[in-house]
């Protein structure tokens, strides 16, 4: 830039302006009348335009173009006004997005402090865009535009450049070695629930392998998170020793259960078998470990995980349930004799994240087995209200959206739910501590106990050990997906209810 | 507030334009000023004081310079202006960085104040300095009315993201501007082009670049070679499309109301040398340094040693202007080296294609220096680009992203060239000769801004898509 500049010093600035930019901005703007004739295709400098007067034909062309351009300006103005007016229709603003399954940004609170530090207006901008009346239509349109950016290859990996910890080899590859000096680990305060859920979400969605209409989530090993989860479960076994038996059921991701070993190895995630062995090796010997990976892999040709959602199906849950029954020394419930139903179409979390047409063209179907002893349950929601519902609820009856079909199991994740089995009167009871994978699993437990208590560890409102003692519960079953269990903060959260 | 937000588009700009159109001519500057002050205060009103203070100082010093008779007195006020404005810029932009450097080397001071960078300070400081220097040089008259100078420095079109508009460019238009219908149309179209460029192209490029090379994230260290290539390529598109889109919007909004700001970009990725690149990239900044630093230092009309010194000073400052971090200075000096190389070694000896490739490669690698403030990340990406990261050549993730964005990539390549402008010119020529083409051209002219505006609004709304899985289950 600089070298050429000073050679024409006296008039440098005007002379050196880049071609095509100069005159229109000079210190002496041309009179307005002169500009009105300026209809060259672009901002060409005035002095580059032909000096001669336009011919009649050119003049006609010019007036046609000028007329249409004024329509263009009018259209611009109309869209701006329309956009402004729609934005002012406050009563049309949504507060919840069913597509994204979240509360939309709330209107910010005005205080002198939020005004002065700028957060009021920043949040206002966020609220304005997040709750814009036409938002869902615009979001769908945006997805359509983004689909034109390229080709969706049949096999994909979305995300997946994650630095996982290497998995220490368990000394004999088996469970029951006991937790290694849990007291040496620094106790970390549990994260706030919102943050933990965000971490879980990003872990579940980080590294999605797509093959046609199916997505599989990879697993990335985080040693400190896994250690703290195992310590938490072990601490319950210790504290409940002599009161209740603690079971731990860990669920592999769908990639670990379904994919060929060589495909899985090529994708670069952590080895789920090794990771599960590590989990087991870190559990206290009083924790009864229920291994599920082989049982699920044995049935990997069946519909045991959804394709468009990260969860498993009730059938997948059943194969894990069989392993639990084997550990408990009881026969599994004969679900073939249960009433069955199909709910759908279901487009789950992977679809929300990836928006693939291959998925929307072939959505999932939720095949349910409804327990025979009872289908009634009671739950208490986060507000503490008591709600009567069904263990397996027809989504149509409940009004769930296409992406909310998985809510048909035990009304989704509730802080506390109780299922009373009227066919049993032996005082048998279990406490089922679960994440969302437990939802499809819970109906399978109904026939086996007189009472099934269910808490979701993310919104649990009771002290688990006290609750177990108070209600004479004999068995405590921790069921978690291995990615969720291995997320920072989950172990600490579980410890809160000890 | 940022231009690329729904609240700017459908609340601020819509209401501003309506009010601007409805009021009488003599109140229009007041509307512009009030709008600009609201716009500037959106992210917190505290720094408005700084903007107003800087402007007041510049207004005062310019008046004092003009009313002073003696050269030395004039110079005194000019020095005062530079001390005040550059001092404030130094405190707000560089003090934390300088003190951190001191602390690292000498262990003092113990406490470093955490000063937040006031938005737009680099742009309006330079505008005001150029104004006072031009008054000092007698090239323009000082603005007698303070609020009109405040209008110049705070004008929301360019206050926070440039271009750095010289006072001489707008001095007459502050008081006498009458946009023609063509001006309004060009302004509208240019604004819509800029908005769509930002909301659709730049933001999409940013998404790919941030997925592959998220600044500050350790995954930068584990990317594969093709991931470094693609990540930096999308960053290269992002930074140009983003920055030039802001200039497009500024120029467009100015034009709608009768201001004719200078162009700030001229297809920089079509450059055939580093020197050429800097004639086309952020022109308002490079011409500022040329006119107010390089030439006063003696430019190239001096000994080779002094010339080299001047080049290094200018590029040190250019780098430093971009941010308070060593990587920006390194980035500036990197270009200084190539400028010297071109001046003394390469000269004009490269054939055109080779020259173009050379310039693009230098600029591309320059963006690695620019993008990563952390030197370990920067070093890793630089090695990675040359295939020396040791993380493998390619991955399914990179392959997926490449295919998912291949048309975007092609479109961005075209958007960085003057092809669109050429095509538009060809159509215009055709329209003058052929009636059918005239209708097609005219309709295209009419629908282009509207279509771009709608697409941009869609993209802005779509950017808020944020599925939250665990809301209910």
Interface residues (C-beta under 8 A of the other chain):
Chain A: X1 X2 X3 X5 X6 X9 X12 X13 X16 X17 X18 X20 X21 X22 X24 X25 X26 X27 X28 X29 X32 X35 X36 X38 X39 X40 X41 X42 X43 X57 X58 X61 X64 X65 X66 X67 X68 X69 X70 X71 X72 X73 X75 X76 X77 X79 X80 X81 X83 X84 X86 X87 X99 X100 X101 X102 X103 X115 X116 X117 X118 X119 X121 X122 X124 X125 X128 X129 X130 X132 X134 X135 X138 X139 X141 X142 X143 X145 X146 X148 X149 X150 X151 X152 X153 X155 X156 X157 X158 X159 X160 X161 X162 X163 X197 X198 X200 X201 X204 X205 X209 X210 X266 X267 X268 X310 X349 X352 X353 X404 X406 X407 X412 X413 X436 X439 X458
Chain B: X1 X5 X6 X7 X8 X9 X10 X11 X13 X14 X15 X17 X18 X41 X42 X43 X44 X45 X46 X140 X168 X169 X171 X172 X173 X176 X177 X178 X179 X180 X181 X182 X183 X184 X185 X186 X188 X189 X192 X200 X204 X211 X212 X218 X219 X221 X222 X223 X227 X260 X261 X262 X263 X266 X275 X278 X279 X280 X283 X286 X287 X289 X290 X291 X294 X295 X299 X300 X301 X310 X311 X314 X339 X343 X395 X396 X397 X399 X400 X402 X403 X404 X405 X406 X407 X408 X409 X421 X424 X425 X427 X428 X431 X432 X438 X439 X441 X442 X443 X445 X446 X447 X448 X449 X450 X453 X454 X455 X457 X458 X459 X460 X461 X462 X463 X464 X465 X466 X467 X468 X469 X470 X471 X472 X473
